[in-house]
């Protein structure tokens, strides 16, 4: 799921994140190789607000500047994971059992490489998804990208606050 560069950035950020009560959900490196964008998605128990984003941006920037993963220019973006929250670890998958997920694989499984379905099980090695009554077991080491399928209930009381 993560490139070697993304994994090294995640490993460098996680100890400091734990000290701040922040979870690093995902690190993505996108764009041009000469001036890439580093996206760091964060979360915390009370949710992510402006204060969490601003304070996290500062220490994340300091750590990335020390590492200097891309000599020259890069852009740092720190964001909440949003309603389409990325899933990358067994813990992430276990936390969202019963939710609808969108998963794409590195190599096809049963002739498919993309699924949208209900997340039924998650172990250290694989997840099981129900896609319209058909069950698929997908190995974590074959998952290219996984995320929750966001949903908004406009009829709920909380929707009035949107």
TORZAGU-261512 format. One line per 10 residues: number of its first residue (from 0); for each residue x negated, y negated, z negated of C-alpha. Coordinates in nm, 3 decimals, always signed. Layout:
! residues N
NUM) X,Y,Z; ...
//
This chain:
! residues 162
0) +0.000,+0.000,+0.000; -0.281,-0.242,-0.081; -0.590,-0.302,+0.127; -0.927,-0.272,-0.045; -0.951,-0.654,-0.067; -0.599,-0.683,-0.214; -0.676,-0.407,-0.466; -0.998,-0.580,-0.576; -0.810,-0.909,-0.626; -0.534,-0.731,-0.821
10) -0.793,-0.560,-1.043; -0.961,-0.894,-1.112; -0.634,-1.071,-1.197; -0.456,-0.810,-1.410; -0.661,-0.845,-1.734; -0.602,-1.222,-1.749; -0.237,-1.175,-1.652; -0.183,-0.941,-1.946; -0.329,-1.204,-2.181; -0.075,-1.456,-2.048
20) +0.221,-1.214,-2.068; +0.246,-1.214,-1.688; +0.280,-0.915,-1.457; +0.106,-0.926,-1.121; +0.370,-0.764,-0.901; +0.178,-0.775,-0.574; -0.117,-0.937,-0.400; -0.105,-0.990,-0.024; -0.370,-1.126,+0.208; -0.222,-1.249,+0.535
30) -0.313,-1.470,+0.827; -0.640,-1.546,+1.000; -0.958,-1.383,+0.871; -1.143,-1.715,+0.867; -0.879,-1.894,+0.656; -0.636,-1.638,+0.510; -0.347,-1.693,+0.272; -0.362,-1.505,-0.058; -0.012,-1.449,-0.196; +0.018,-1.350,-0.560
40) +0.363,-1.249,-0.682; +0.412,-1.275,-1.058; +0.686,-1.185,-1.302; +0.744,-1.210,-1.675; +1.011,-1.085,-1.918; +1.199,-1.416,-1.932; +1.181,-1.465,-1.555; +0.956,-1.696,-1.358; +1.011,-2.070,-1.377; +0.812,-2.376,-1.283
50) +0.601,-2.367,-1.602; +0.496,-2.004,-1.544; +0.413,-2.076,-1.180; +0.210,-2.388,-1.258; +0.008,-2.236,-1.542; -0.049,-1.912,-1.352; -0.160,-2.097,-1.040; -0.439,-2.260,-1.243; -0.597,-1.948,-1.392; -0.538,-1.739,-1.077
60) -0.714,-2.007,-0.871; -1.008,-2.012,-1.118; -1.053,-1.634,-1.095; -1.028,-1.627,-0.716; -1.273,-1.916,-0.687; -1.521,-1.721,-0.905; -1.482,-1.409,-0.690; -1.490,-1.610,-0.366; -1.339,-1.325,-0.163; -1.333,-1.532,+0.156
70) -1.629,-1.768,+0.180; -1.493,-2.087,+0.321; -1.128,-2.182,+0.323; -0.828,-1.988,+0.202; -0.482,-2.083,+0.080; -0.345,-1.956,-0.250; +0.029,-1.911,-0.298; +0.171,-1.803,-0.635; +0.537,-1.706,-0.634; +0.805,-1.504,-0.808
80) +0.881,-1.170,-0.642; +1.231,-1.287,-0.543; +1.536,-1.068,-0.495; +1.350,-0.848,-0.244; +1.092,-0.761,-0.510; +0.799,-0.555,-0.380; +0.743,-0.212,-0.538; +0.388,-0.078,-0.546; +0.335,+0.142,-0.852; +0.510,+0.444,-1.006
90) +0.615,+0.217,-1.293; +0.780,-0.026,-1.051; +0.977,+0.254,-0.888; +1.083,+0.403,-1.225; +1.198,+0.062,-1.350; +1.436,+0.026,-1.054; +1.589,+0.375,-1.037; +1.945,+0.352,-0.911; +1.875,+0.042,-0.700; +1.880,+0.019,-0.319
100) +1.531,+0.007,-0.171; +1.378,-0.044,+0.171; +1.069,+0.170,+0.236; +0.838,+0.201,+0.534; +0.574,+0.470,+0.567; +0.227,+0.491,+0.714; +0.307,+0.819,+0.892; +0.654,+0.940,+0.994; +0.846,+1.177,+0.766; +1.111,+1.391,+0.936
110) +1.075,+1.169,+1.244; +1.137,+0.845,+1.054; +0.914,+0.569,+0.926; +1.176,+0.338,+0.765; +1.450,+0.408,+0.511; +1.711,+0.208,+0.323; +1.873,+0.399,+0.043; +1.932,+0.459,-0.324; +1.619,+0.522,-0.531; +1.691,+0.845,-0.721
120) +1.361,+0.965,-0.868; +1.004,+0.847,-0.910; +0.700,+1.039,-1.023; +0.330,+0.960,-1.014; +0.310,+1.113,-0.664; +0.644,+1.057,-0.488; +0.985,+0.894,-0.482; +1.318,+1.039,-0.376; +1.567,+0.829,-0.181; +1.928,+0.903,-0.089
130) +2.008,+0.767,+0.256; +2.379,+0.822,+0.320; +2.376,+1.165,+0.153; +2.044,+1.279,+0.302; +1.761,+1.304,+0.053; +1.405,+1.210,+0.144; +1.097,+1.264,-0.066; +0.826,+1.013,+0.016; +0.474,+1.044,-0.117; +0.342,+0.722,-0.269
140) +0.016,+0.755,-0.076; +0.221,+0.746,+0.249; +0.422,+0.435,+0.159; +0.314,+0.131,+0.357; +0.563,-0.110,+0.198; +0.853,-0.079,-0.044; +1.088,-0.339,-0.184; +1.425,-0.379,-0.346; +1.709,-0.467,-0.113; +1.827,-0.797,-0.254
150) +2.193,-0.850,-0.324; +2.391,-1.150,-0.438; +2.735,-1.114,-0.593; +2.915,-1.441,-0.521; +3.214,-1.326,-0.725; +3.024,-1.294,-1.054; +3.022,-1.559,-1.326; +2.646,-1.611,-1.281; +2.688,-1.688,-0.910; +2.848,-2.021,-0.999
160) +2.507,-2.136,-1.125; +2.342,-2.080,-0.786
//
